[in-house]
Amino acid sequence: MVFPTAIAMAAQVRKGEATAVDLCLRALDHAEALGTDRSGFTRLLRKRALLRAASVDKLVEAGLDPGPLAGVPFGVADLFDVAGEITTAGSRTRRHAAFASRDARAIVLLEAAGAVLIGTQNMDEFGYGFVTMNTHYGTTRNPHDESRVAGGAAGGSAVAVATGTVPISLAFDTNGSLRVPAGLCGVIGLKPTYGDLPREGVYPFVESLDVVGALGRDLDDVALVRTILREGAPERSDALRGEISFGRLMSWFDDNISEEMRGPLDAFWNRLGRVSFELPHSEIARAAASVIIAAEGASLHRPALEADPMQFEPPVRDRMLAGLLLPSDDYLAAQRFRSWIQARLRRQFELADVLFTPAAPGFAPTIADPVMTFEGKSIPARSHLGIYTQPISLMGLPALVLPLAGDFAMPLGIQLVSAAGNEPLLFRAARQLIDKGLCAVPAPPAG
């Protein structure tokens, strides 16, 4: 089943050509038919969703406009608070946590615009991973090849969109959590500028890196979600002026690219080709991001680690315990380096408006053997698939992942990056690439 865009669905509801209840039932039934591992959903909120959808239909019947997302079903990663539910953040350590007293701010805003929340979506435990292979809540499979990972940490959110179950999902991005699965599952993923969208009611992981983002099959849908979540905040006044110039980040961002990615990426650049940039010390940027994540994540979960470390998934537990042992000087050095490289990259935007990198090294790794090649060695994908997204997170910059157009065995994604606060330019650049036929979202797999 393939849904139209969110904008088209809302138009149908407002015109009385479709009902919100029907759209909601289709999404719920499709998710149930696929099952948890294939739909991306770990919890469906059928009663809540149908009541909400019915209220949208009543507004339409009364001649009122429910909003720009009237009746559109959506899902959220399971670290967004949902009133009356436990926010598990993908971990059984929170199975006895208090029920959320209210919805996360981002959910409130989307539903105020007419959207209908239908459920919560699978993720790596506490967002600490890139594969969505969760010991507690199951493995989410890539819809384009179910023997492969979806990517992570917000893999369930990407899969829900890639399968056509919902046209949009809200997720989070700390180090590539939504960008990596967007690239591997063939959907559009937005990581906004740090602090751009509201995090109220979203379970934290790394306060200095966490952002709320969105995934969708349609560029205009994702842009609309961002607009709604910004609550009328002004945009940069220079965001839409002049021609767009593109730059390709090389060195670190051109190393360890797989054979299946190399050809399509070079072909893309040959058609777009402008100027290439070196960003010295990108590998240190990735290391600094890892240090900050380990230190802040471990600090947040220290009480639970001290009480019962065996509740955590082994890979997450081991990384957090290592984080507790990090010297404070290492954390401070990582933050100092962060400031230095942020200033360094700002100069690149004087030479090119939008920079691009791969979203991930290549095709999604297999579930049976979730590894990738790095510097000639086979290493765990769980902790390394974000090699191209982590440096961008450290700098707090906005990024937009798009699928490359082409007949590939699996989706391949690129990451567009702009200066902080210049998301409108990112969307304009993405539209140009789509209109040129360089990027396109693949059709949902049958089923």
Disulfide bonds with the S-S distance in Angstrom:
none
